[in-house]
Amino acid sequence: MPIDDTIFAYAVGRTRALETRLLDRARFERMIDASSAEEALKVLGESAYANAVAELPDVHDFETILAAELKETFDLILKISPRPELISIMALRYDIHNLKVLFKAKYLGVKSDLLIPVGSLELDKMELAVNEDDYRDLPARLRKAAENISEDFLVNRDPQVIDLLLDQVLYDQLIFAARDSGIKLLEGMFVRQIDLTNLKSLIRVKRMGLDRELLKNILLPHGSIPTDRITGMLDEPLESLITMLTMSDYADLVSEGVRDWLEKGTASRLEKLSDDYITAYLKQGKWTPFGVEPLIGYLWAKEIEIKNIRLVLVGKINKLPAEAIRERIRDVYI
């Protein structure tokens, strides 16, 4: 059903005001150049995070600030949006993330303190479902995936099945929900994320010397690059990937990211460039006067801001050189 975009006028106005509180590049540069993690936190405390920083007992507890900020952001945008179901699409990833954490805590003994209080499903109910192996109250697609994980892990004890099955459900839901909404920017973002995820999977599988069948199993559907084309690249040198994608939208990103991966043996540069690519894509909807696009862009901007804060503080805590931290910082939305 077509959406009357004028109903977003108030929400877009509020979002414009919220954007002025986002951290700019200059603020991150000051944090990066700070002499210690504590000093970097003080710089953060001069921003909209002032009250939260003032109540933080120790810099090592910074994740509590970030989790609270993320939840507050989603709650606010859900509240002001005249079509909150469109915003809920963006929160689906956190339901999947939390299920991954809970399954890994149950089967692998990994700590479950990485739960994020954002999403459509209540954390205590999700935790009970996983612990009791009873998924009746989960949405149909998640219920089926959870049951498959439970059955498969008892037989094969392969932790990869947790990520594999839940990622497939996630992007199925994201794509179908975006198409149903009729918001082209939203669908375009998810298609691009799928493409970039698949390209990174190809590189990882090739570098680890794994087989074609595994790659086929982990590739996500609904991307703009056909999965059979991606599997066909497996037998080619990684350098050829750059040539093969010369005419695609990902040419520059892949060229720089793959070359850096080949040189340094790490995907960090490609991960950064992938996030920057999505940021640049979403900026095209930033100045839409009526519509959900500015709200979607702001949510992404806040997620990137939180990721950048984490990168800086973790780097400072671990005493990484400023330049090493700077290389990982994502482009800001403003």
Secondary structure, 3 states (H helix, E strand, C coil): CCCCHHHHHHHHHHHHHHHCCCCCHHHHHHHHHCCCHHHHHHHHCCCCCHHHHHCCCCHHHHHHHHHHHHHHHHHHHHHHCCCHHHHHHHHHHHHHHHHHHHHHHHHHCCCCCCCCCCCCCCHHHHHHHHHHCCCCCCCHHHHHHHHHHHHHHHHHCCCHHHHHHHHHHHHHHHHHHHHHHCCHHHHHHHHHHHHHHHHHHHHHHHHCCCCHHHHHHHCCCCCCCCHHHHHHHHHCCHHHHHHHCCCCCCHHHHHHHHHHHHHHCCCHHHHHHHHHHHHHHHHCCCCCCCCCHHHHHHHHHHHHHHHHHHHHHHHHHCCCCHHHHHHHCCCCCC
